[in-house]
Amino acid sequence: MKKVLSLVFVLAGLVLFNSCSKKIEEQNMQYPMINPTKPDANAGTWKPILLTTANEFACPAPIVTTSPDYIIQLNEIKSFQNQISNDERKLVEYWGAGAVLRWNEIMRELVALHNLPPYENPDGTYPIPSANNPLAYPTFPFANPPYAARAYAYLSASQYDALVATYYYKQLYNRTAPFNVDATIQTLLPKSTLPSYPSEDAAVLGVSVEMLKLLFPGDQDYINQRAEEHRKARLISGANVRSDLDAGEALGKLVAAKFVARARGDRAGASVGNATLWTKLKNDCIARGEIPWISQENPERPPMLPAFGAVRTFLFDSLTMVTSIRPGPPPSTGSQQFKTELEEVYNFSKGLTREQLRISIFWADGLRTYTPPGHWNYIAANDFANEHFSEPRWARNMALLNMAMMDAAVACWDAKFTYFNPRPSQMDTRIKTPIGLPNFPAYISGHSTFSAAAATVLGYIIPSKALQYTDWATEASLSRMYGAIHYRSDCEVGLTTGNKVGAFAVNRGHTDGAE
Amino acid sequence: MGKVSTTNFMIMGNYGVTKKLNLLFGLPYIKTKASAGQMAGQKGLQDLSLWLKWVGYEKHIGKGDLQAILIGGYSTPVSNYSPDILPLSIGLHSQAATGRLMIDYQWNHWFGTASWSYVARNNVKLDRYTYYTTEMHYSNEVKMPDASQWNFRAGYRSDVLIAELVLNKWTTLGGFDIPRNGMPFVSNKMNATTIGLNVKYETPLNGLSVVANGSATLAGRNVGQASGFNAGVFYIIDFSRKEKTEKKDDKSKK
């Protein structure tokens, strides 16, 4: 009887132990509050990306801190601060990690939500998401890696320009923060030494809302909700009065319009191509004497964004891309080198070690994830948080990173559809993959190109980690061979190409005034 | 992917500690395969399960015998397989603790059994540090929903033959649905109602029995509509004068 009882107790203990150990601490809730070592008060002198000058868009002079309207705004803060709930405190802490950080994170969330390919129609064709009807299935967008790379780039670049403008006007108008005007205002965040008008947080939220609405038009309710949270957090924290926020947001919206106009004309809208193009790609490849890429999906699906290579890049022009960046052709499908590389992929697929599987899963970033560019955004966010950058420096660094990865996507897709080479599983049906096979040609590897570009930029921004970034880029590249979906040439030439693209971003970094 | 199939080789044991207390264990080796597409099947030793079965209450009622049985179980993965490649992963890689209450009534050779189980599951660790359920999670650890199970059996039991019809309903208490054209994930809300037929026959050979069963899925959510067949052999090892052990080799195809 004692034996039975003790055994029952052991089992009960196990059950309790299991249910108690379930609390998970998520990494994105552990960021410190933004508290820059260098406030970068002169960010208004940095070189914008699209704005002609920091003051291209007007920002009205603020009312003085002694005016009755300003006093009303101080009282608004006090009414919030009179009774701060636990939830409100958490909100302040959450948004206190940084505006650029949190809006980047929001975009990663939307990318992951929308990273699902459309399901086939009953007749075997595939429907295409429509920006004009984003909530109808298939919902708009299909946030695949090129789409995501472009989205992150527009968000980061526009945030940067909005902050350059904001910091210009901060210095110009020099209106101090509410906690300096009235000592009874509590400060729930580290005190900024800079003028609070216009609000940098509001500029970021103002520009981000517009860019997110362009790129995720079916999610406006969610986007507006997050924006309202952010505004409220700033007021509760005592860091801004309402007019700081209004001015910042208005400025952000004006800056966004310029980026939206560029986006509408950057040829991404045509990147899906059409049946004529898809047939032409195949026939041109055959005419070159090579075996063309064929979709391995059932039913066959048109290749993903075949015209993305024509999208307007940020860091170099299209002539430069074709003459300096576009790689030479992959090994011919009839060559010995091709046979050797194909055999190598087959060997990986047959004898994959547990560690190699771990690496291919870790870097896969496939369906329902933030995509490889998103992964590097996450790495950057974690590392930037430890560097204690100011908001404009966050934005400048994210912009360099994401413009590099968007241009890497363009260069990569340009190569893929110039050469249109087949995937290993198409050429050797014995090859089985532990991860999903993307529905587009192999050469060059997207993971390799994105990762090398990212590692080059991040290694410039945080030199002490440059070797680690390069190691990670190499591992991300290898992960695609372990996954049996790429040949060695795809990966090596991808890394080289990514490095070339990254160098353009670093060069911009040398001249943008932020160094 | 075509048709996903799972092949299962299992070793099971049942040790009679006392007349009322049994200790059971099971360890499967599982192999998965897709009949189409290029996704690779997985294989490996899956989860070891240990069970204690205690006949807490017995009473002769009417023309038959009623038993109330309390069962506690614990299972844990024994190899480092990845649960992140569903539907081809060989398991969910979660430690689970189960509590089960079983009522059995037998008169002459006919019987009916009903049981209810609660399964508490521990968190699962992935090879990646972010994942998306209904929102982004920045962790490699996944919170697993618990599950409950109803099981009803009815059939014939004699010294030589057991034949029973089984209805089983597994409900995951939480989790989320696979999005359209998405891939399954460990913490999906997996539900399944299955029906099956079990037969066990004791051969004239001393202590050797053969067992076979077939099952089909009647309804489900976030799981494959699976049908299965298995066959096995087991024999009784008589360790000493009074105690009896049974060992069973079971090859099943689902």
Interface residues (C-beta under 8 A of the other chain):
Chain A: K3 V4 L7 V8 L11 A12 L14 V15 N18 S19 S21 K22 I24 E25 E26 Q27 N28 M29 E105 R108 E109 A112 L113 L116 P117 P118 Y119 Y137 Q296 N298 S349 R354 L357 R358 I361 F362 A364 L367 R368 T369 Y370 H375 Y378 S425 T429 I431 K432 T433 P434 I435 G436 L437 A484
Chain B: V17 L21 A36 G37 Q38 M39 A40 G41 L52 W54 L70 G72 G73 Y74 N80 S82 D84 I85 Q95 A96 A97 G99 A120 R121 N122 N123 L126 D127 R128 Y129 T130 Y131 Y132 E135 M136 H137 Y138 S139 E141 K143 D146 P179 R180 N181 G182 M183
